[in-house]
Amino acid sequence: MMQLPRTRCAYWIRLLAGLTLFLWLGLAAVVSAQPEAPQGPADVESVLSDARKQIDQILERLDDDDSDDAQLTRWRADVLEIQSRAEGLAETLTPQLAGVTARLTELGTPPEGSSETPDVAAQRKQLQRDNKTLDSQVKLARLLAVEAAQTAEQISTMRRTQFQARLGERRDSILGKSFWTELKGDLPRDSRRLGQLVDELREATSSTPILAWIGLAIVAGITVVLGMACSRLLLRLTATRVPPGRLRRSFLAFGIVMLATAMPGIIAALIYTGLNWNDALSDDTGELLSSLAAVVAFGGCVTGLGHALLSPERPSWRLLSIPDDIAHGLRHMPTLLGIWVVLTWLGDELPILLNASLTTTIVITSLATLALAATLAWGLRRTTSSRKPVPHEIEESPPPPRPLWLSVLRNMMWVVLACCVISALAGYVAFGSFIVKQVLWVLAILCFAYLLSVLITDGFSTLLAPPADNENESRARLHSQIAVVLAGVGRVTVALVAATLLLAPFGEGPSDLLHRMSQLLGGLQIGEIHLRPGALMRGFLVLAFGLIGVRLLKRWLADRYLPTTELDPGMQLSAATLFGYAGVVLAIALSLSALGLGLERVAWIASALSVGIGFGLQAVVQNFVSGLILLAERPVKVGDWVSLGGIEGDIARINVRATEIQMADRSTVIVPNSEFITKTVRNVTHSNPLGLVQVKLPMPLETDAQQLRELLRDAFTDNEGIMETPAPEVYLEGIENGHLMFNARGYVSTPRNAYSVRSALLYDILQRIAEAKLPLSTPSAVLVTTTPDSASVPEPAPTPTPPINLSP
């Protein structure tokens, strides 16, 4: 396989980003499309009056109780549109009302006993009139929105009631003799109506010019050729241009589904165009054929989805873990399901167009239900009766076990299909038809949702993966986190849309989803605070860019500007940290302002925080304030060697709540900032960064003191770690227990070097004493013996010799 060049990768990233942005903008345009607000008060009154009349008419028609589901669906869409229009008017008029009220407030009340100028009086009168008009219009619009929402809920309740009644309705069974007797009497009339439809289609076909049919046939042929070429091109581009990994399989599967959807849909649309070339079709027939083109496209989608997921010809490209024998056995199943999708829909809509008799409708529905159930049962049978290995194959390599989920799903499908067939034969045709259609619908939606979820996950994981030669672990981790978050958001969106589509047969369709999304765009009212998605997005962007800007400026201060000043490194870090805190506070304030929340509106947040501080956040705030004091007053700073409560080490970092101290064993101790303010702290490097090294040496009384003094001074002077200024000194502290006590002192540049320099000096001093052949004091030994004679007197113990004391 060819490795994807960086330019190609960037091209695919830009292409995916552009397509994603286009889809989101299109969805936002559909969701947020609201009718323009009328310009004048008369237009507003007219719109509100028409909306009121339309709601009243729908309510009157609902009392008849003879409306079918299609009519109820149209009425519900109308009242939802009225609700959106009324909410939009109220949203538009509310700022105007606030402006008029503000101007009236500025004018104030007229003073008593004095007359206003004509201009002011006229302006006050006009403002009062406008305020009254706008207030009444806003209240009426909100009232209409509430009534429309209630009417929509009432219609939904009626649809659910009719749906339940229709499913529970029982008719004569197709196995009964009386049913076929009644059908025999109804068939001649239904045959005549079917013949009229055929004649209409024949006349529409003959009314279209032959050149038009030839042109449409050429376009259809070109569509088929282009589809086959695109299929081969898609496979080649996927194998050579798409980055290696699972994205190749999911991208190819999605491309197969799109091609399988587009080709039948285009051909069906061309046929409809030819039939309705001169508008020779009636309205009902034209609507049926135009809807049929969309159903054909959906049938192609089902077919392509099945072929893409089964992938019988390319097992290595298969997304699902399906055994090869099952995939090969089900290779014809997607095509059959796609055909039955079209025929089942046509069997439901054609009797309505023909106004066929009830018996004919029951026969068509029953046959379509049984045929679709038989097709699904055949597919289930193929999953169990696929190619079985011969005995010698079993001995060589036993077949892998069936997946558990596949076995459970297969058994559930057998039960559902058995209920469907029994219901259809027992006379509950509507219930049986609904079950088998729901099985197919659920299967299609779940498969398509799975494909989209896999494509989204693979796409973000692959396109946002860092280059192979990138050794920056933090950057790679950031890319992985972004990919996981984006993939999670995409999969949640797909799950929500899939759930809505699964509920569509029960009265919840895509239009309901779009309506709820349009309501979300209106915002959420919490007291006097109105939170809108646009304002939330602006606040989030301001906060994000503010934090990024603060981080960049803080890095510039710490890396570029502050090192050029005379500040020590600890003060530089303190200044950069304080700037970071101030920048974060400023970014939060700006984001709240962009959100529409002034500081006066978040006073209750401050009150809640004060109560929380009094109860549980007192220690946190105390440490935070202590941290600010440490950064400003600087009793300790980063790099100091401190000792606090038995903890001794270097200050590595001063954070908001605590300070990190690095011990000598490279471990880190986290100390609350308040400990440095309220307790005694020993700062070894606060004012004097020098370190003291001293060596105390006991020597015998007969030792030449001057010789030993010079020896010690030479050892300190020759050591590179000992500073020349202050110069090292050797002191004779006195005579203790018959020994001369010498104390040699020297200074090092930092207390952190004292231990290593003292060790090096000790090695050097011992070597020099040995070369000078000076006697050393030996520690006394105490010998304890036991004798059988209890009267024996023990030997006196020698005088103890003090040990050598080497300490800084």
NORFEN-V128537 format. One record per pair of residues at least 12 apart in sequence whose ideal C-beta (glycine too) atoms are under 8 Angstrom apart, sorted by sequence separation. I is the first residue (numbers start at 1). GAP is how many residues later the second one is. D is the distance in Angstrom with one decimal. If there is no record, write none. Layout:
[[I,GAP,D] [I,GAP,D]]
This chain:
[[310,12,6.7] [312,12,7.9] [315,12,7.1] [420,12,4.7] [423,12,6.9] [500,12,7.1] [521,12,5.6] [523,12,7.5] [639,12,6.5] [649,12,4.5] [650,12,5.0] [658,12,4.8] [659,12,5.3] [716,12,3.7] [730,12,6.4] [731,12,4.6] [783,12,7.5] [62,13,7.5] [107,13,7.0] [238,13,5.7] [276,13,7.1] [309,13,7.9] [351,13,6.0] [419,13,7.7] [466,13,5.0] [497,13,8.0] [500,13,4.4] [520,13,6.4] [521,13,7.7] [562,13,6.3] [638,13,5.4] [649,13,5.2] [658,13,6.0] [659,13,7.9] [730,13,7.4] [731,13,7.6] [61,14,7.3] [110,14,7.5] [238,14,4.5] [275,14,6.3] [350,14,7.4] [465,14,6.4] [558,14,6.7] [562,14,6.5] [637,14,6.8] [638,14,7.0] [647,14,6.1] [649,14,4.3] [658,14,5.2] [659,14,5.9] [716,14,7.8] [730,14,4.6] [731,14,7.3] [312,15,4.7] [420,15,4.4] [464,15,5.1] [465,15,7.9] [558,15,7.2] [636,15,5.9] [638,15,6.5] [648,15,7.4] [649,15,6.5] [657,15,6.9] [658,15,6.1] [697,15,7.4] [713,15,6.3] [729,15,7.4] [730,15,7.8] [746,15,7.8] [782,15,5.6] [107,16,7.3] [311,16,6.8] [312,16,4.9] [419,16,6.3] [420,16,4.7] [464,16,7.9] [497,16,7.0] [638,16,6.3] [647,16,7.5] [648,16,7.7] [652,16,6.7] [657,16,6.6] [713,16,7.9] [728,16,6.8] [729,16,5.5] [782,16,7.8] [58,17,5.1] [107,17,5.6] [235,17,6.6] [238,17,7.2] [272,17,4.8] [310,17,4.6] [347,17,4.7] [348,17,7.1] [496,17,7.8] [637,17,7.7] [644,17,7.8] [659,17,6.7] [695,17,7.3] [713,17,5.3] [728,17,6.4] [729,17,7.9] [780,17,7.8] [781,17,7.8] [234,18,6.6] [272,18,5.9] [312,18,7.6] [347,18,6.5] [464,18,5.8] [465,18,7.3] [557,18,7.1] [558,18,4.3] [636,18,8.0] [712,18,4.7] [728,18,3.6] [780,18,4.6] [312,19,4.3] [416,19,6.3] [417,19,7.3] [420,19,7.7] [464,19,4.2] [557,19,5.0] [642,19,7.0] [654,19,7.4] [728,19,7.6] [780,19,6.7] [58,20,6.6] [104,20,7.3] [107,20,7.3] [272,20,7.4] [310,20,5.8] [347,20,7.5] [348,20,7.7] [649,20,6.8] [780,20,5.0] [58,21,6.3] [234,21,4.5] [272,21,5.2] [310,21,6.6] [347,21,4.2] [709,21,4.8] [726,21,5.5] [779,21,7.8] [780,21,5.1] [234,22,7.4] [271,22,7.7] [417,22,7.5] [460,22,7.9] [461,22,5.0] [464,22,7.5] [554,22,5.4] [557,22,6.1] [647,22,5.3] [779,22,5.4] [104,23,5.1] [310,23,7.9] [383,23,7.3] [416,23,6.0] [460,23,4.3] [631,23,6.2] [636,23,7.7] [709,23,7.6] [723,23,7.3] [778,23,6.6] [54,24,6.6] [55,24,6.5] [103,24,5.6] [104,24,6.9] [268,24,6.7] [269,24,4.8] [306,24,7.7] [307,24,7.9] [310,24,7.1] [344,24,4.8] [460,24,7.9] [630,24,5.6] [647,24,6.8] [722,24,4.1] [723,24,4.8] [777,24,5.0] [779,24,6.3] [231,25,7.4] [234,25,7.2] [268,25,3.9] [343,25,6.5] [554,25,5.8] [722,25,7.0] [723,25,6.5] [777,25,7.8] [384,26,7.3] [413,26,7.2] [460,26,4.8] [461,26,6.7] [553,26,7.2] [554,26,4.7] [722,26,6.5] [723,26,6.4] [55,27,6.3] [100,27,5.6] [104,27,6.3] [306,27,6.2] [307,27,5.2] [383,27,5.9] [460,27,4.5] [627,27,6.3] [644,27,6.5] [705,27,6.3] [719,27,7.5] [721,27,5.3] [777,27,7.9] [54,28,6.3] [231,28,5.9] [265,28,6.3] [268,28,3.9] [306,28,2.5] [340,28,7.8] [343,28,7.8] [344,28,5.9] [627,28,6.8] [693,28,7.9] [716,28,6.0] [721,28,7.9] [230,29,5.9] [265,29,7.2] [267,29,7.8] [268,29,6.9] [305,29,7.1] [306,29,7.9] [550,29,7.9] [551,29,7.8] [554,29,6.9] [627,29,5.5] [630,29,7.1] [693,29,7.1] [715,29,7.7] [100,30,5.1] [101,30,6.1] [304,30,7.5] [380,30,5.7] [456,30,8.0] [457,30,4.5] [460,30,7.3] [550,30,6.3] [553,30,6.8] [627,30,6.7] [645,30,7.3] [712,30,6.6] [716,30,4.4] [51,31,4.9] [100,31,4.7] [265,31,6.0] [303,31,4.6] [306,31,6.5] [340,31,6.6] [456,31,5.6] [627,31,7.9] [644,31,6.3] [713,31,7.4] [227,32,5.7] [264,32,4.9] [265,32,3.0] [302,32,6.7] [303,32,5.4] [306,32,7.8] [340,32,5.0] [624,32,5.6] [627,32,7.7] [644,32,7.1] [712,32,4.4] [721,32,5.7] [264,33,6.0] [380,33,5.5] [457,33,7.8] [550,33,3.3] [623,33,7.8] [624,33,6.3] [690,33,7.3] [709,33,7.4] [51,34,6.6] [97,34,6.9] [100,34,6.2] [303,34,7.0] [380,34,6.3] [456,34,3.8] [457,34,6.8] [549,34,7.6] [550,34,6.2] [623,34,4.6] [645,34,6.8] [701,34,7.3] [708,34,6.3] [51,35,6.3] [227,35,7.4] [262,35,7.4] [264,35,6.7] [265,35,6.3] [302,35,5.4] [303,35,3.5] [340,35,5.7] [456,35,6.0] [623,35,6.6] [644,35,6.6] [705,35,6.4] [721,35,7.4] [722,35,6.7] [227,36,4.4] [261,36,5.4] [264,36,3.7] [302,36,4.7] [547,36,8.0] [550,36,7.8] [644,36,7.9] [721,36,3.8] [97,37,4.2] [261,37,7.7] [263,37,6.5] [301,37,8.0] [376,37,6.8] [377,37,7.8] [380,37,7.5] [453,37,7.6] [546,37,7.5] [547,37,6.9] [550,37,6.0] [620,37,6.6] [644,37,5.1] [696,37,7.9] [701,37,6.2] [703,37,5.9] [705,37,8.0] [47,38,7.1] [48,38,7.5] [96,38,5.7] [97,38,6.0] [262,38,7.7] [300,38,6.2] [337,38,6.6] [453,38,4.8] [456,38,7.0] [549,38,7.7] [643,38,7.4] [644,38,7.3] [698,38,7.3] [700,38,8.0] [701,38,7.1] [719,38,6.4] [739,38,5.5] [224,39,6.8] [261,39,5.0] [299,39,4.0] [302,39,5.6] [336,39,5.2] [642,39,5.7] [643,39,4.0] [700,39,6.6] [701,39,6.3] [721,39,7.0] [722,39,7.9] [223,40,6.1] [260,40,4.7] [261,40,4.1] [299,40,6.8] [377,40,5.4] [546,40,7.1] [547,40,5.4] [636,40,5.9] [642,40,6.4] [699,40,6.3] [700,40,7.3] [48,41,7.2] [93,41,5.6] [97,41,5.9] [260,41,6.5] [376,41,5.8] [453,41,5.4] [546,41,2.9] [635,41,6.8] [642,41,5.2] [643,41,7.0] [698,41,4.2] [699,41,4.6] [719,41,6.3] [47,42,6.9] [299,42,4.2] [333,42,7.7] [452,42,4.8] [453,42,7.8] [546,42,7.9] [641,42,7.4] [642,42,6.9] [698,42,7.0] [719,42,5.8] [223,43,5.1] [224,43,7.7] [260,43,5.4] [261,43,6.1] [298,43,6.3] [299,43,4.5] [630,43,5.9] [640,43,5.5] [641,43,4.1] [698,43,5.7] [699,43,6.3] [93,44,5.7] [94,44,6.0] [223,44,6.2] [257,44,6.2] [260,44,2.4] [373,44,5.1] [543,44,5.8] [546,44,5.7] [629,44,7.9] [640,44,7.4] [641,44,4.9] [697,44,7.8] [698,44,7.7] [762,44,5.8] [44,45,6.5] [93,45,4.9] [259,45,6.7] [260,45,7.6] [333,45,7.8] [449,45,5.4] [542,45,7.5] [543,45,6.8] [546,45,6.6] [636,45,6.5] [640,45,5.1] [696,45,6.8] [697,45,4.6] [716,45,6.7] [719,45,6.9] [220,46,7.7] [258,46,7.6] [295,46,6.9] [296,46,5.7] [333,46,4.5] [449,46,6.9] [626,46,7.6] [627,46,4.2] [630,46,6.0] [635,46,7.1] [639,46,7.4] [640,46,6.4] [696,46,7.1] [697,46,7.8] [715,46,5.9] [718,46,7.4] [220,47,5.1] [223,47,7.8] [257,47,4.2] [260,47,7.1] [295,47,5.6] [373,47,5.1] [543,47,7.7] [581,47,7.8] [626,47,3.7] [630,47,7.5] [636,47,5.7] [696,47,5.1] [697,47,7.2] [89,48,7.4] [90,48,5.4] [93,48,6.9] [256,48,5.3] [257,48,5.2] [260,48,8.0] [373,48,5.5] [449,48,7.8] [542,48,5.3] [543,48,3.7] [626,48,4.5] [629,48,6.1] [635,48,7.1] [695,48,7.5] [758,48,6.4] [35,49,7.9] [44,49,7.2] [330,49,5.9] [333,49,7.0] [449,49,3.9] [542,49,4.5] [623,49,4.9] [624,49,7.6] [694,49,6.1] [695,49,4.7] [715,49,4.9] [34,50,6.3] [35,50,5.3] [220,50,5.3] [292,50,7.5] [295,50,4.8] [448,50,7.7] [578,50,7.7] [623,50,4.6] [626,50,6.7] [636,50,7.4] [694,50,6.6] [715,50,5.0] [758,50,6.1] [34,51,7.4] [37,51,6.5] [38,51,7.7] [90,51,4.0] [219,51,6.0] [256,51,6.3] [257,51,5.4] [295,51,7.7] [369,51,6.6] [370,51,6.6] [373,51,7.8] [540,51,7.3] [542,51,8.0] [623,51,5.2] [626,51,4.6] [635,51,7.5] [694,51,4.6] [37,52,6.0] [89,52,4.4] [90,52,5.0] [256,52,4.3] [330,52,5.4] [446,52,7.2] [539,52,4.5] [542,52,4.3] [622,52,5.0] [693,52,7.1] [694,52,7.8] [35,53,6.5] [292,53,7.7] [329,53,4.1] [330,53,6.9] [445,53,5.4] [539,53,7.0] [541,53,7.8] [578,53,5.5] [619,53,7.7] [692,53,6.5] [693,53,5.1] [712,53,6.6] [715,53,5.9] [755,53,7.5] [34,54,4.5] [87,54,7.5] [216,54,4.8] [254,54,7.5] [292,54,6.8] [329,54,7.0] [370,54,6.1] [577,54,5.9] [578,54,7.3] [692,54,7.8] [693,54,7.2] [711,54,7.4] [714,54,7.4] [754,54,4.7] [37,55,4.1] [86,55,4.6] [87,55,7.9] [90,55,6.7] [216,55,7.6] [253,55,3.8] [369,55,4.9] [539,55,4.7] [619,55,7.6] [692,55,6.0] [693,55,5.9] [37,56,7.6] [86,56,7.2] [252,56,7.7] [253,56,6.8] [326,56,7.5] [329,56,7.6] [445,56,5.2] [538,56,4.5] [539,56,3.5] [691,56,6.8] [692,56,7.8] [216,57,6.6] [292,57,8.0] [326,57,5.3] [329,57,3.9] [445,57,5.6] [538,57,7.0] [574,57,4.3] [690,57,4.9] [691,57,4.4] [711,57,5.2] [751,57,8.0] [86,58,4.2] [87,58,4.8] [216,58,4.9] [253,58,7.5] [291,58,7.2] [328,58,7.0] [329,58,7.1] [366,58,5.3] [574,58,7.6] [690,58,6.9] [691,58,7.3] [711,58,6.9] [86,59,4.0] [328,59,7.1] [373,59,8.0] [535,59,7.2] [536,59,6.7] [690,59,6.8] [691,59,5.6] [692,59,7.8] [326,60,5.4] [369,60,7.0] [376,60,7.2] [442,60,6.2] [535,60,5.2] [574,60,6.4] [689,60,7.3] [690,60,7.5] [691,60,3.4] [83,61,7.7] [213,61,5.7] [288,61,5.9] [325,61,4.0] [441,61,7.5] [535,61,5.2] [689,61,5.9] [690,61,7.6] [691,61,7.1] [693,61,5.1] [708,61,7.9] [711,61,6.2] [738,61,6.4] [82,62,6.7] [83,62,5.1] [86,62,6.4] [212,62,6.4] [288,62,7.6] [325,62,4.6] [689,62,7.7] [691,62,6.2] [692,62,6.8] [737,62,6.7] [739,62,6.5] [323,63,7.8] [325,63,8.0] [366,63,5.4] [369,63,5.2] [373,63,5.1] [376,63,6.5] [571,63,6.8] [574,63,6.6] [691,63,4.2] [695,63,6.9] [711,63,7.6] [737,63,6.9] [738,63,7.8] [739,63,6.2] [253,64,7.7] [365,64,5.3] [369,64,4.5] [372,64,5.0] [376,64,7.5] [441,64,6.8] [531,64,7.5] [532,64,8.0] [570,64,7.1] [573,64,7.7] [574,64,7.5] [693,64,5.3] [737,64,6.8] [83,65,3.6] [212,65,5.6] [252,65,6.2] [288,65,5.4] [365,65,7.6] [368,65,7.2] [372,65,7.6] [531,65,8.0] [573,65,5.0] [685,65,7.2] [693,65,4.9] [707,65,6.8] [737,65,5.6] [82,66,4.5] [83,66,5.5] [208,66,5.2] [253,66,6.0] [366,66,7.8] [530,66,7.1] [571,66,6.8] [685,66,6.5] [695,66,6.0] [708,66,6.4] [736,66,6.2] [208,67,7.1] [362,67,5.4] [366,67,7.9] [369,67,5.3] [438,67,6.3] [529,67,7.6] [570,67,3.2] [684,67,5.2] [695,67,6.7] [707,67,7.1] [80,68,7.1] [209,68,7.4] [249,68,4.9] [285,68,6.9] [365,68,5.2] [372,68,6.8] [437,68,7.5] [529,68,6.5] [570,68,4.5] [693,68,6.8] [697,68,7.3] [79,69,4.6] [83,69,6.9] [205,69,7.4] [208,69,4.0] [248,69,7.6] [249,69,7.5] [250,69,6.4] [284,69,5.6] [568,69,7.7] [569,69,7.0] [570,69,5.3] [205,70,6.3] [207,70,7.0] [208,70,6.7] [249,70,5.7] [569,70,6.3] [570,70,7.2] [695,70,6.6] [704,70,7.4] [204,71,4.7] [207,71,5.1] [434,71,7.3] [703,71,6.1] [79,72,4.6] [80,72,5.5] [204,72,6.8] [208,72,7.9] [529,72,6.4] [703,72,6.5] [79,73,4.8] [204,73,7.8] [207,73,4.7] [528,73,7.2] [702,73,7.0] [201,74,6.6] [204,74,7.9] [325,74,7.7] [581,75,7.5] [699,75,7.5] [700,75,5.2] [76,76,5.4] [79,76,7.0] [204,76,4.1] [323,76,7.3] [699,76,7.6] [700,76,7.6] [203,77,6.3] [204,77,5.4] [323,77,6.4] [577,77,7.0] [699,77,7.2] [700,77,5.5] [699,78,6.1] [76,79,4.4] [323,79,7.3] [698,79,5.1] [75,80,5.8] [76,80,6.7] [200,80,7.9] [326,80,7.9] [574,80,7.2] [200,81,6.8] [322,81,8.0] [573,81,7.7] [200,82,6.9] [321,82,6.3] [72,83,5.4] [76,83,7.6] [201,84,7.7] [322,84,7.6] [200,85,6.1] [72,86,6.0] [73,86,7.4] [72,87,5.2] [197,88,7.0] [48,89,6.8] [55,89,7.0] [62,89,8.0] [69,90,6.0] [72,90,7.6] [67,91,7.9] [41,92,5.5] [45,92,7.3] [48,92,5.4] [52,92,6.5] [55,92,5.9] [59,92,6.5] [62,92,6.8] [41,93,8.0] [44,93,5.3] [48,93,6.3] [51,93,5.4] [55,93,6.2] [58,93,6.3] [62,93,7.0] [69,93,6.1] [344,93,6.8] [69,94,7.3] [41,96,7.2] [48,96,6.5] [55,96,6.0] [62,96,6.9] [51,97,7.8] [341,99,6.9] [340,100,7.8] [650,102,7.7] [337,103,6.7] [698,103,7.1] [698,104,5.2] [698,105,7.5] [698,106,6.2] [697,107,6.0] [698,107,7.7] [696,108,7.2] [696,109,3.9] [641,110,5.8] [696,110,6.6] [641,111,6.7] [695,111,5.4] [696,111,6.8] [694,113,6.4] [694,114,6.0] [693,115,5.6] [692,116,5.7] [691,117,7.2] [319,131,7.9] [319,132,7.3] [319,135,6.0] [302,138,7.9] [309,138,6.0] [305,139,6.7] [306,141,7.6] [309,141,7.8] [302,142,5.3] [305,142,5.2] [309,142,7.0] [301,143,7.6] [305,143,5.9] [308,143,6.9] [305,146,6.8] [301,147,7.5] [197,156,7.1] [197,157,6.4] [194,160,6.0] [193,161,4.4] [193,162,6.8] [193,163,6.8] [190,164,6.5] [190,166,4.7] [190,167,5.8] [189,168,6.8] [186,170,7.9] [190,170,4.7] [186,171,3.8] [186,172,8.0] [186,173,5.1] [187,173,6.9] [186,174,5.8] [183,176,4.2] [182,177,5.0] [183,177,6.8] [179,180,6.6] [183,180,6.2] [179,183,7.7] [171,187,7.4] [174,188,6.9] [174,189,6.7] [172,190,7.9] [171,191,5.7] [257,191,7.6] [174,192,5.2] [257,194,6.8] [254,197,6.2] [253,198,5.9] [254,198,7.7] [250,201,7.0] [254,201,5.2] [253,202,7.7] [250,204,4.7] [251,204,6.7] [250,205,4.3] [251,207,7.6] [246,208,7.4] [247,208,7.9] [250,208,4.7] [251,208,7.6] [249,209,7.8] [250,209,7.6] [247,211,4.1] [246,212,4.5] [247,212,6.0] [245,213,6.8] [247,214,7.7] [246,215,7.9] [247,215,4.2] [245,216,7.7] [246,216,7.6] [247,216,7.8] [245,217,5.3] [243,219,4.9] [243,220,7.4] [243,222,7.8] [12,229,7.6] [12,230,7.4] [12,231,7.8] [8,233,6.0] [9,234,6.6] [4,237,6.5] [1,238,6.5] [2,238,4.9] [4,238,7.1] [1,239,7.0] [2,239,7.8] [4,239,4.7] [4,240,7.6] [3,241,7.7] [1,243,6.1] [174,250,7.8] [175,250,6.0] [174,251,6.9] [173,252,6.3] [173,253,6.0] [173,254,4.3] [172,255,6.1] [170,256,7.7] [171,256,5.2] [170,257,4.6] [170,258,5.5] [171,258,6.1] [169,259,7.6] [168,260,7.7] [167,261,7.8] [169,261,5.9] [167,263,5.6] [168,263,7.2] [166,264,5.2] [167,264,4.8] [167,267,5.9] [163,343,7.0] [163,344,6.9] [160,346,7.4] [160,347,5.8] [159,348,4.9] [156,351,5.7] [80,431,7.5] [84,431,7.2] [91,431,6.6] [87,432,7.7] [77,434,6.2] [84,434,5.9] [80,435,5.1] [87,435,5.9] [16,443,6.4] [16,447,6.3] [13,450,5.3] [12,451,6.6] [9,454,7.4] [6,461,7.5] [31,483,5.5] [30,484,6.5] [34,484,7.6] [31,486,4.6] [32,486,6.5] [31,487,5.2] [32,489,5.3] [31,490,6.5]]
